[in-house]
Amino acid sequence: MPRLLRRTLRVLLGGLLSLVVFAAIAVAGVSASMGESYVSKAGAPWRWPAPRAVPEGRIGVAVVVGEEGSVSADVLVPYEVFARSERFFVYTVAERRQASPLSGGARLLPEHTLSEVGTAALPEPDVVVVPAVVQPTGVAEAPLREWIARRAARGARVLGVCAGSELLAAAGLLNGREATSFWSNIDRLSRDYPRVRWQRGRRYVQDGGVTTTAGITSGTVGALRLVEELAGRAEAERVGADLAYPGWRLDGPTEIPVNRLAAADLPYGLNIAFPWLRPTVAIGLADGVGEIDVAAAFEVYSGVSSAYRTVPVAAGSGVTTRHGLVLLAEPVTGDTGGYGADRFVVPGLERDDDVPEPLRRWAARQRLAVRLPGGGRTGEEFGFDPMLRDLAEHADRATARTTAKFSEYPDRHLRLSGAAWPYRSTALALAALALSVAAGPVATAVYRMARRRGGRGLRRPLPPEKARPQGKAGLREAGSKAHGEGGAGWLGGA
């Protein structure tokens, strides 16, 4: 093989090896990020909440959660939207009575099982809210898909939030309908479910009894639309004004910017692919906390941005939210440790005096300042606003902006301060790149060294009679052998 061709092949193979090493590091990082996002722990014992009595005349809303995990905001945001109106009775439902993981590390105790719905104790729901779940097409969610399809066949309205539309598509509920989803999923969904007429640039899409929404926070607007249809315009106006979702109005357009991947989204990829050495934020949960405030904390710091690792902490084993959900957390009583926390954030509270005393004592023991991102403005702005500002201040502005984009949250009104770029994940990416680039030459050098050693080991020594003579003595010896072996005839001929 010509030398130039051999060198070219070595360069190409070295480059390929570098790409493989870099991709392997990034994939390992993404796996680590996903593994930390949905944490399923046994936790401390918690008494299962007693079922609430169903008030007569209320509109029933069942919010489902998946077996292996659901997106926090997809579950908690619509839950609070409906629960803020006394016209609705809202509850959570899952296949089994077990703690259900939510993105960011929270765990929820569903109030009912699928089999309990439609009984004398719990009538058929009028609305079914479907969030994004970890395995929408998996075997574990088959009972949930069938249950949702039966509810729709019996007349229930269905609200699919964000990537919850894939679960609806897998259940066959979107065939022949218009629908939307999280913007980065639509191309793949169009290939996987060609019978669905997927729409871009829409906050929500209604087709018959099925409503689907764009990414994450768009569930707010989709839920408000159903409040308007089922409870009236005045009730939707009241709830929407209280929530303060940016730019929302009752008769506002459903069109939103058509998002696509861009160079400005690089912080999202860096944070999720290189999660090592990222700090930990302890999310302090207090009884009565708003569901949207909880969702914003876990999604902004961890679930969407991957900028931090989050761990829920509470005075006990869990808390009851403003509208009756039970969320499990790590207790801070006794001799509990700091859970590796670098910061301590308490969502949904306005004043330091509102922070439960056990949480304040724990923070003091860990030498952590108590951070209230609401800053006295809780109730005046949507719950994602203070969290995004805090993320920009303590992480970086680029990550905060991409987090808003991947949450499909309107953020132009936000004034962000802080570092411009995620330097930790960028430094790790550069280190991984340097390691990957070095992998090719190192592998080539090791191969050549092994080949040389292997070549020497394969050469057999020649027998003494065939070995090449060395020096004058060797020549004389060779001449003597020549005379001795064939010289007699030659001498005689002379």
MARVO-266181 format. One record per residue (C-alpha): residue in one letter; x, y, z; residue number from 0. Coordinates in steps of 0.05 Angstrom, whole numbers, plus 32768, in hexadecimal, padded with zeros to 4 digits. Example, Ala and Ser with C-alpha at 12.3 -4.5 7.8 and 13.67 -1.06 7.14 Angstrom:
! residues 2
A  80F6  7FA6  809C  0 .
S  8111  7FEB  808F  1 .
END
This chain:
! residues 494
M  8000  8000  8000  0 .
P  801D  8044  7FEE  1 .
R  8037  806D  8029  2 .
L  8009  80A9  801A  3 .
L  7FCC  807C  801A  4 .
R  7FE0  805D  805C  5 .
R  7FE9  80A1  807B  6 .
T  7FA6  80B9  8061  7 .
L  7F83  807C  807E  8 .
R  7FA5  8087  80C1  9 .
V  7F8D  80CF  80C3  10 .
L  7F46  80BB  80B0  11 .
L  7F44  8084  80E4  12 .
G  7F61  80B2  8119  13 .
G  7F2C  80E7  8109  14 .
L  7EF5  80B2  810C  15 .
L  7F0E  809A  814F  16 .
S  7F0F  80E1  816A  17 .
L  7EC7  80EB  8155  18 .
V  7EB2  80A9  8175  19 .
V  7ED4  80BB  81B7  20 .
F  7EB4  8100  81B8  21 .
A  7E70  80E4  81A8  22 .
A  7E77  80AE  81DE  23 .
I  7E87  80E3  8212  24 .
A  7E4C  810E  81FD  25 .
V  7E1C  80D2  81FD  26 .
A  7E34  80BF  8243  27 .
G  7E26  8106  8259  28 .
V  7DE0  8105  823C  29 .
S  7DD2  80C3  825E  30 .
A  7DEA  80DF  82A0  31 .
S  7DBE  811C  8298  32 .
M  7D81  80F2  8287  33 .
G  7D90  80C3  82C1  34 .
E  7D91  80FD  82F2  35 .
S  7D52  811E  82D5  36 .
Y  7D22  80E6  82E9  37 .
V  7D37  80CE  832D  38 .
S  7D0D  8095  834A  39 .
K  7D1B  8089  8394  40 .
A  7CF6  8063  83C9  41 .
G  7CFC  80A0  83F7  42 .
A  7CE4  80A5  843E  43 .
P  7CA0  8086  844F  44 .
W  7C64  80B2  843E  45 .
R  7C1C  80A5  844E  46 .
W  7BF5  809F  840E  47 .
P  7BC3  80D9  8408  48 .
A  7B7B  80C8  8413  49 .
P  7B50  80D2  83D4  50 .
R  7B2B  8114  83D3  51 .
A  7AE0  8115  83CD  52 .
V  7AC8  8129  8388  53 .
P  7A9F  8169  838E  54 .
E  7A5D  8165  836A  55 .
G  7A58  818B  8329  56 .
R  7AA3  8195  831F  57 .
I  7AC5  8189  82DC  58 .
G  7AF4  814E  82E5  59 .
V  7B3C  8155  82CD  60 .
A  7B6B  8118  82D0  61 .
V  7BB5  8128  82C9  62 .
V  7BDA  80E8  82B8  63 .
V  7C23  80D7  82C9  64 .
G  7C4F  80A3  82A9  65 .
E  7C6D  8064  82C6  66 .
E  7CB6  8077  82BC  67 .
G  7CB1  80C3  82C2  68 .
S  7C8D  8101  82A8  69 .
V  7CA2  8148  829A  70 .
S  7C96  8173  82D8  71 .
A  7C79  81AF  82B5  72 .
D  7C4C  8186  8288  73 .
V  7C2B  8169  82C6  74 .
L  7C2D  81A2  82F8  75 .
V  7C1D  81DE  82CD  76 .
P  7BDA  81C6  82B0  77 .
Y  7BC9  81AA  82F4  78 .
E  7BCE  81EF  8314  79 .
V  7BAA  8211  82DA  80 .
F  7B6C  81E6  82E3  81 .
A  7B72  81E3  832F  82 .
R  7B70  822F  8334  83 .
S  7B27  822C  831F  84 .
E  7AF2  8211  834E  85 .
R  7ACD  81F8  8312  86 .
F  7AFE  81BE  830B  87 .
F  7B11  8182  8334  88 .
V  7B58  816E  8322  89 .
Y  7B7D  812F  8336  90 .
T  7BBA  8106  8320  91 .
V  7BB6  80BF  8308  92 .
A  7BE8  8088  82F8  93 .
E  7BE7  803D  82E9  94 .
R  7C00  802B  832F  95 .
R  7C03  804A  8374  96 .
Q  7C4C  805B  8376  97 .
A  7C77  809A  8377  98 .
S  7C7D  80B4  8330  99 .
P  7CBE  80D7  831C  100 .
L  7CB9  811D  82FF  101 .
S  7CF1  813E  82D7  102 .
G  7D23  8162  8303  103 .
G  7D1E  8132  833D  104 .
A  7CDA  813D  835D  105 .
R  7CAC  8102  8369  106 .
L  7C61  8104  836A  107 .
L  7C2F  80D7  838D  108 .
P  7BF5  80CE  835C  109 .
E  7BB1  80D1  837D  110 .
H  7B8F  809A  8356  111 .
T  7B9E  805E  832A  112 .
L  7B83  8054  82E4  113 .
S  7B54  801D  82FB  114 .
E  7B33  804B  832E  115 .
V  7B1B  807C  82F9  116 .
G  7AD4  8070  82E1  117 .
T  7ABE  8050  8322  118 .
A  7A8A  8068  8352  119 .
A  7ABF  808B  837B  120 .
L  7ADF  80AF  8340  121 .
P  7AB4  80BF  8303  122 .
E  7ACE  80C3  82BC  123 .
P  7AF8  8102  82B0  124 .
D  7AE2  813A  8282  125 .
V  7B2A  814B  8272  126 .
V  7B69  8120  826F  127 .
V  7BAD  8144  8271  128 .
V  7BE6  811D  8251  129 .
P  7C2E  8134  825F  130 .
A  7C6E  811E  823E  131 .
V  7C84  80DC  825C  132 .
V  7CC7  80B8  8258  133 .
Q  7CB1  807E  822C  134 .
P  7C72  8094  8207  135 .
T  7C73  8058  81D7  136 .
G  7C8F  8025  8209  137 .
V  7C6E  7FE7  8223  138 .
A  7C6A  8004  826A  139 .
E  7C3B  803B  8251  140 .
A  7C0D  800D  8229  141 .
P  7BD8  800D  8260  142 .
L  7BDA  8059  8263  143 .
R  7BD2  8060  8218  144 .
E  7B96  8031  8218  145 .
W  7B78  8055  8254  146 .
I  7B7E  8099  8232  147 .
A  7B5F  807E  81F1  148 .
R  7B23  8062  8219  149 .
R  7B19  80A5  823C  150 .
A  7B19  80C9  81F9  151 .
A  7AE8  8097  81DC  152 .
R  7AB9  80A5  8217  153 .
G  7ABA  80F0  8208  154 .
A  7AF2  810C  8232  155 .
R  7B19  8146  8216  156 .
V  7B64  8138  8211  157 .
L  7B9C  816B  821C  158 .
G  7BE0  8153  8204  159 .
V  7C17  8180  821F  160 .
C  7C5A  8186  81FA  161 .
A  7C74  8141  81E8  162 .
G  7C37  8123  8207  163 .
S  7C1D  8126  81C0  164 .
E  7C49  80EA  81AF  165 .
L  7C25  80C0  81E3  166 .
L  7BE3  80D5  81C3  167 .
A  7BFD  80C5  817E  168 .
A  7C14  8081  8196  169 .
A  7BCE  8075  81B2  170 .
G  7BB0  8085  816D  171 .
L  7B8B  80C3  8185  172 .
L  7BAC  80F3  8154  173 .
N  7BA3  80CD  8113  174 .
G  7B82  80FB  80E0  175 .
R  7B86  8136  810F  176 .
E  7BAF  8176  8112  177 .
A  7BDF  8177  814D  178 .
T  7C1E  8198  8167  179 .
S  7C56  8187  8197  180 .
F  7C99  819E  81B1  181 .
W  7CBB  81C0  8176  182 .
S  7CF9  8194  8173  183 .
N  7CCE  8155  8170  184 .
I  7CA1  8166  8136  185 .
D  7CCF  814E  80FE  186 .
R  7CD7  8109  811E  187 .
L  7C8D  8105  8130  188 .
S  7C7B  8115  80E7  189 .
R  7CA4  80D8  80D1  190 .
D  7C8A  80AA  8108  191 .
Y  7C41  80BF  8104  192 .
P  7C33  80D5  80BC  193 .
R  7BE8  80D1  80C6  194 .
V  7BEB  810D  80F5  195 .
R  7BEB  8153  80D8  196 .
W  7C22  8171  8102  197 .
Q  7C22  81BD  8109  198 .
R  7C5D  81EB  8119  199 .
G  7C5B  8230  8138  200 .
R  7C1A  8225  8160  201 .
R  7C14  822D  81AB  202 .
Y  7BDC  81FA  81AA  203 .
V  7BB2  81D5  8176  204 .
Q  7B6B  81BE  8180  205 .
D  7B4C  8189  8154  206 .
G  7B0A  816E  816E  207 .
G  7B11  8157  81B6  208 .
V  7B5D  8155  81B5  209 .
T  7B89  8191  81C5  210 .
T  7BD5  818D  81BE  211 .
T  7C06  81C2  81D2  212 .
A  7C4D  81D8  81C1  213 .
G  7C86  81CF  81F2  214 .
I  7C81  81CC  823F  215 .
T  7C65  8210  8255  216 .
S  7C34  8210  821B  217 .
G  7C0A  81E2  8246  218 .
T  7BF5  8221  826B  219 .
V  7BD3  823F  822E  220 .
G  7BB5  81FC  8218  221 .
A  7B97  81F2  825D  222 .
L  7B7B  8239  825E  223 .
R  7B59  822C  821C  224 .
L  7B35  81F0  823A  225 .
V  7B23  8219  8278  226 .
E  7B03  824B  8248  227 .
E  7ADC  8216  8223  228 .
L  7AC4  81F0  8261  229 .
A  7ABE  8226  8297  230 .
G  7AB3  8265  826E  231 .
R  7ADA  82A2  8256  232 .
A  7AD6  82C7  8298  233 .
E  7AF4  828E  82BF  234 .
A  7B2C  8285  828C  235 .
E  7B3A  82CF  828E  236 .
R  7B3F  82CF  82DA  237 .
V  7B6D  8292  82DD  238 .
G  7B99  82AB  82A4  239 .
A  7BA1  82EF  82C4  240 .
D  7BB6  82CF  8306  241 .
L  7BEA  82A3  82E3  242 .
A  7C09  82DE  82BD  243 .
Y  7C23  82B4  8283  244 .
P  7C49  82E5  8256  245 .
G  7C21  82FF  821B  246 .
W  7BE4  82D4  8229  247 .
R  7B9F  82F0  821C  248 .
L  7B5C  82CF  8213  249 .
D  7B55  82DB  81C9  250 .
G  7B9F  82DD  81B9  251 .
P  7BBD  82BA  817C  252 .
T  7BD6  8273  8181  253 .
E  7C11  8280  8152  254 .
I  7C56  827F  8172  255 .
P  7C9D  8283  8153  256 .
V  7CB1  8244  812D  257 .
N  7CEE  822C  8154  258 .
R  7D26  8204  8136  259 .
L  7D6B  81F1  814D  260 .
A  7D9D  822A  8147  261 .
A  7DE4  823A  815C  262 .
A  7DC9  8260  8198  263 .
D  7DAF  821E  81B3  264 .
L  7DF6  8203  81BF  265 .
P  7DF1  820F  820B  266 .
Y  7DB8  81DD  820E  267 .
G  7DE3  81A7  81ED  268 .
L  7E20  81B8  8217  269 .
N  7DFB  81B4  8259  270 .
I  7DD9  8172  824A  271 .
A  7E15  8150  822A  272 .
F  7E49  8166  825D  273 .
P  7E26  8165  82A1  274 .
W  7E63  8155  82CB  275 .
L  7E76  8184  8304  276 .
R  7E35  81A9  82FF  277 .
P  7E1C  81C7  8341  278 .
T  7DE0  81AD  8368  279 .
V  7DA4  81D8  837A  280 .
A  7D79  81C2  83B5  281 .
I  7D30  81D4  83A7  282 .
G  7D0E  81E3  83E9  283 .
L  7CC5  81CF  83E7  284 .
A  7C93  81EC  8419  285 .
D  7C4B  81D6  8424  286 .
G  7C1C  81FF  83FA  287 .
V  7C4E  820E  83C3  288 .
G  7C30  821B  837F  289 .
E  7C35  81E3  834C  290 .
I  7C4F  8212  8315  291 .
D  7C85  822D  8343  292 .
V  7C9D  81E6  8351  293 .
A  7C9C  81D4  8307  294 .
A  7CC3  8213  82F5  295 .
A  7CFA  8204  8328  296 .
F  7D07  81BD  8311  297 .
E  7D00  81CB  82C6  298 .
V  7D2A  820A  82C4  299 .
Y  7D64  81F3  82EF  300 .
S  7D66  81AB  82D9  301 .
G  7D30  818B  82AD  302 .
V  7D39  81B9  8271  303 .
S  7D7B  81DE  827C  304 .
S  7DA4  81A5  829A  305 .
A  7DCD  81DD  82B9  306 .
Y  7DC5  81C1  8300  307 .
R  7DB5  8182  8324  308 .
T  7D77  818D  834E  309 .
V  7D60  816A  838D  310 .
P  7D1E  8178  83B0  311 .
V  7D22  8183  83FB  312 .
A  7CEB  818F  842E  313 .
A  7CDF  8191  8479  314 .
G  7CC5  814A  8476  315 .
S  7CBF  8112  8443  316 .
G  7C94  813C  8415  317 .
V  7C65  8177  840D  318 .
T  7C1E  8184  83F7  319 .
T  7C19  81B9  83C1  320 .
R  7BE7  81F2  83BE  321 .
H  7BB2  81C8  839C  322 .
G  7BBE  8186  83BE  323 .
L  7BF5  8161  839A  324 .
V  7C26  8139  83C4  325 .
L  7C6F  8140  83AF  326 .
L  7CA5  8116  83D0  327 .
A  7CE8  8136  83E4  328 .
E  7D27  8129  840B  329 .
P  7D1C  813B  8455  330 .
V  7D49  816E  8477  331 .
T  7D39  815A  84BE  332 .
G  7D68  8137  84ED  333 .
D  7DB0  812A  84D7  334 .
T  7DA2  812D  848C  335 .
G  7DDB  8143  8460  336 .
G  7DDF  817B  842E  337 .
Y  7DCE  814E  83F1  338 .
G  7E0A  816D  83CE  339 .
A  7DE5  81B0  83C8  340 .
D  7E0C  81ED  83B0  341 .
R  7DCF  821B  83B1  342 .
F  7D8C  821C  83D4  343 .
V  7D4F  8236  83B0  344 .
V  7D08  823A  83CC  345 .
P  7CD4  8246  8395  346 .
G  7C91  8268  839D  347 .
L  7C9F  828F  83DD  348 .
E  7CA5  82DB  83E3  349 .
R  7CC7  82E6  8426  350 .
D  7CFD  82C4  844F  351 .
D  7CCB  82BE  8488  352 .
D  7CA0  8291  845C  353 .
V  7CD7  825C  8458  354 .
P  7CC8  8223  8488  355 .
E  7CF5  8223  84C5  356 .
P  7D11  81DC  84B8  357 .
L  7D28  81F3  8473  358 .
R  7D49  8231  848F  359 .
R  7D6E  8209  84C5  360 .
W  7D85  81D6  8491  361 .
A  7D9F  820E  8463  362 .
A  7DC4  822D  849E  363 .
R  7DE5  81EA  84AF  364 .
Q  7DFB  81E2  8466  365 .
R  7E12  822B  8463  366 .
L  7DE3  8238  8429  367 .
A  7DBF  8279  841C  368 .
V  7D74  8274  8414  369 .
R  7D63  828D  83CE  370 .
L  7D1B  82A3  83BE  371 .
P  7D19  82AF  8372  372 .
G  7CD3  82CC  8378  373 .
G  7CF0  8308  839C  374 .
G  7CAD  8322  83B4  375 .
R  7C8E  831F  836F  376 .
T  7C6D  82DB  8376  377 .
G  7C27  82E0  8359  378 .
E  7C39  831A  832C  379 .
E  7C5E  82F2  82F7  380 .
F  7C5E  82AC  82DC  381 .
G  7C87  827A  8305  382 .
F  7CBC  8270  82CE  383 .
D  7CD1  82BA  82CF  384 .
P  7CF6  82BC  8311  385 .
M  7D16  8278  8304  386 .
L  7D31  828D  82C1  387 .
R  7D4E  82CD  82DE  388 .
D  7D6F  82A6  8316  389 .
L  7D8B  8274  82E4  390 .
A  7DA9  82AC  82BB  391 .
E  7DC7  82CC  82F8  392 .
H  7DE7  828E  8315  393 .
A  7DF4  8265  82D6  394 .
D  7DF4  8290  8297  395 .
R  7DC6  82B7  8269  396 .
A  7DCF  828A  822D  397 .
T  7DB6  824D  8254  398 .
A  7D7B  8275  826E  399 .
R  7D67  828A  8227  400 .
T  7D6D  8243  820B  401 .
T  7D46  8228  8246  402 .
A  7D0D  8258  8235  403 .
K  7D10  8243  81EC  404 .
F  7D0E  81F9  81FD  405 .
S  7CD4  8207  822C  406 .
E  7CB2  822F  81F4  407 .
Y  7CAC  8267  8227  408 .
P  7CA7  82B0  8210  409 .
D  7CE3  82D2  8230  410 .
R  7CED  8314  820C  411 .
H  7CD3  833A  8249  412 .
L  7D09  831E  8276  413 .
R  7D46  8347  8288  414 .
L  7D7D  8316  8296  415 .
S  7DC0  8322  82B8  416 .
G  7DFA  82F4  82C4  417 .
A  7E32  82D1  829D  418 .
A  7E29  82CF  8252  419 .
W  7E3A  8285  8246  420 .
P  7E3C  8240  8269  421 .
Y  7E87  823D  8275  422 .
R  7E87  81FD  829E  423 .
S  7E67  81D1  8269  424 .
T  7E8F  81F4  8232  425 .
A  7ED0  81E5  8256  426 .
L  7EBC  819C  825E  427 .
A  7EAA  8198  8214  428 .
L  7EEE  81B5  8201  429 .
A  7F11  8183  822F  430 .
A  7EEA  814A  8210  431 .
L  7EFC  8164  81CB  432 .
A  7F46  8166  81DC  433 .
L  7F43  8120  81F8  434 .
S  7F20  8108  81B9  435 .
V  7F51  8129  818A  436 .
A  7F8B  8109  81B1  437 .
A  7F6A  80C5  81AC  438 .
G  7F7A  80BD  8162  439 .
P  7FC6  80C9  8164  440 .
V  7FCC  80A1  81A5  441 .
A  7FA8  8066  8187  442 .
T  7FD3  8069  8148  443 .
A  8013  806C  8170  444 .
V  7FFE  8031  819B  445 .
Y  7FEC  8009  815D  446 .
R  802E  8017  813B  447 .
M  8055  8006  817A  448 .
A  802F  7FC5  8182  449 .
R  803B  7FB4  8139  450 .
R  8086  7FBF  813E  451 .
R  808A  7F94  817D  452 .
G  805E  7F60  815E  453 .
G  8089  7F5F  811F  454 .
R  80C8  7F54  8147  455 .
G  80A8  7F1C  816D  456 .
L  8092  7EF8  812D  457 .
R  80D7  7EF7  810C  458 .
R  80FA  7EB3  8116  459 .
P  8146  7EB0  811B  460 .
L  8168  7E8D  80E0  461 .
P  818D  7E4C  80EA  462 .
P  81D8  7E56  80F6  463 .
E  81E9  7E36  80B3  464 .
K  81BC  7E6A  808F  465 .
A  81CC  7EA6  80B7  466 .
R  81EF  7EDF  8092  467 .
P  8238  7EE3  80A6  468 .
Q  824F  7F21  80CA  469 .
G  8293  7F43  80C4  470 .
K  82D6  7F28  80A9  471 .
A  82D3  7EEB  80D5  472 .
G  8290  7EDA  80B9  473 .
L  82A9  7EE1  8072  474 .
R  82E5  7EB3  8080  475 .
E  82B5  7E81  809F  476 .
A  8288  7E85  8063  477 .
G  82C3  7E7B  8034  478 .
S  82DB  7E3F  805C  479 .
K  8296  7E20  8057  480 .
A  8294  7E2D  800D  481 .
H  82D8  7E0B  8003  482 .
G  82C4  7DD2  8030  483 .
E  8280  7DC5  8010  484 .
G  828D  7DD0  7FC6  485 .
G  82D7  7DDF  7FC2  486 .
A  82F2  7D99  7FB4  487 .
G  82D9  7D97  7F6D  488 .
W  82F0  7DDE  7F62  489 .
L  8337  7DD0  7F7B  490 .
G  833B  7D91  7F53  491 .
G  8326  7DB7  7F15  492 .
A  835F  7DE7  7F20  493 .
END
